[in-house]
């Protein structure tokens, strides 16, 4: 099987669109390189660092959303167990543990092969999904790291449904 290579022409660099989205929402951002931007988005539990990286060779925009939580070595196996339970529930993206640093992050990639252009709705959807996933499961990660719960206990604690009104 032979794959034919061709040069795709984009109307705009994908990270330029992300920068406009950040500026429009008045989110602090840092863009030191053409292919990368890092945005800070305030959540209910913490601030999230959302990094977008354009990978030219894959024609993909990688999205990584991290928060201030380092998993100590002694709790990493439970964090990984929790991540597996969470990822079973996600339709878009996934959580990872960067074992070298103990950092938990949400990741996703938007494939724009063949010269497809990124649009604002795609950006907003992925960014919103990343932050919502982090917000939803933030406390579960905290329960594993700080309260010593196992992954199943932590996810069951945060996944209860509230019934009625107080």
FIDOZA-761224 format. One record per residue (C-alpha): x, y, z. Coordinates in pm, whole numbers. Example, Ala and Ser with C-alpha at 12.3 -4.5 7.8 and 13.67 -1.06 7.14 Angstrom:
BEGIN
- px; py; pz
- 1230; -450; 780
- 1367; -106; 714
end
This chain:
BEGIN
- px; py; pz
- 0; 0; 0
- 143; 332; -105
- 51; 663; 49
- 82; 972; -166
- 218; 1282; 0
- 87; 1624; -96
- 126; 1972; 46
- -188; 2096; 216
- -247; 2469; 222
- -425; 2606; 527
- -601; 2937; 535
- -472; 3002; 889
- -229; 2847; 1137
- -444; 2652; 1387
- -273; 2809; 1690
- -361; 3159; 1560
- -728; 3070; 1598
- -667; 2943; 1954
- -490; 3270; 2038
- -790; 3472; 1916
- -1023; 3253; 2124
- -811; 3313; 2437
- -796; 3688; 2374
- -1173; 3704; 2311
- -1241; 3529; 2644
- -976; 3738; 2823
- -791; 3428; 2936
- -424; 3479; 3019
- -208; 3304; 2761
- 154; 3258; 2665
- 272; 3194; 2311
- 647; 3176; 2283
- 649; 2959; 1971
- 443; 2956; 1654
- 314; 2601; 1712
- 229; 2625; 2084
- 6; 2826; 2313
- -70; 2785; 2682
- -392; 2926; 2826
- -499; 2960; 3190
- -869; 2892; 3250
- -1024; 2941; 3593
- -1241; 2656; 3717
- -1445; 2605; 4032
- -1181; 2389; 4201
- -857; 2527; 4057
- -703; 2699; 3756
- -636; 2481; 3452
- -340; 2513; 3220
- -461; 2424; 2871
- -181; 2379; 2617
- -245; 2354; 2244
- 38; 2222; 2027
- 28; 2201; 1648
- 200; 1885; 1523
- 270; 1954; 1156
- 389; 1602; 1069
- 65; 1453; 1207
- -153; 1745; 1091
- -305; 1743; 1438
- -369; 1987; 1717
- -283; 1829; 2052
- -468; 1959; 2357
- -344; 1896; 2711
- -522; 2027; 3021
- -331; 2001; 3348
- -404; 2114; 3700
- -202; 2161; 4015
- -179; 1805; 4142
- 132; 1592; 4167
- 78; 1227; 4239
- 334; 1106; 4492
- 506; 780; 4399
- 324; 588; 4673
- -19; 684; 4527
- 53; 648; 4154
- -88; 297; 4117
- -420; 417; 4264
- -414; 726; 4041
- -367; 498; 3739
- -656; 279; 3856
- -872; 591; 3891
- -769; 711; 3545
- -878; 377; 3396
- -1219; 406; 3563
- -1260; 765; 3444
- -1149; 695; 3087
- -1418; 425; 3056
- -1674; 703; 3099
- -1528; 959; 2856
- -1637; 994; 2494
- -1390; 1267; 2407
- -1026; 1268; 2517
- -864; 1080; 2802
- -668; 1129; 3122
- -300; 1037; 3150
- -40; 1031; 3422
- 301; 1162; 3320
- 497; 921; 3536
- 825; 1113; 3530
- 665; 1419; 3692
- 355; 1264; 3850
- 134; 1512; 3665
- -227; 1421; 3581
- -364; 1571; 3262
- -652; 1545; 3019
- -546; 1497; 2655
- -712; 1502; 2316
- -610; 1562; 1956
- -797; 1718; 1668
- -686; 1563; 1339
- -686; 1813; 1051
- -534; 1594; 781
- -553; 1688; 416
- -549; 2060; 484
- -872; 2073; 687
- -917; 2402; 865
- -985; 2433; 1233
- -1292; 2632; 1333
- -1388; 2818; 1648
- -1663; 2572; 1741
- -1416; 2282; 1740
- -1174; 2477; 1959
- -1444; 2582; 2204
- -1586; 2228; 2225
- -1251; 2065; 2295
- -1145; 2330; 2545
- -1480; 2318; 2724
- -1477; 1936; 2728
- -1126; 1931; 2872
- -1207; 2176; 3152
- -1541; 2006; 3230
- -1372; 1666; 3256
- -1106; 1807; 3487
- -1368; 1983; 3698
- -1582; 1671; 3722
- -1300; 1443; 3837
- -1072; 1688; 4021
- -1202; 1587; 4363
- -1159; 1217; 4286
- -790; 1277; 4220
- -771; 1475; 4544
- -937; 1190; 4738
- -678; 942; 4608
- -377; 1165; 4673
- -477; 1336; 4999
- -741; 1112; 5160
- -579; 778; 5074
- -887; 639; 4899
- -853; 382; 4624
- -963; 465; 4270
- -1305; 301; 4295
- -1388; 467; 4629
- -1281; 805; 4494
- -1489; 785; 4178
- -1795; 656; 4365
- -1764; 947; 4607
- -1769; 1212; 4332
- -2019; 1044; 4098
- -2324; 1048; 4325
- -2634; 1211; 4179
- -2816; 1472; 4386
- -3194; 1408; 4408
- -3449; 1680; 4480
- -3391; 2024; 4630
- -3287; 2139; 4973
end
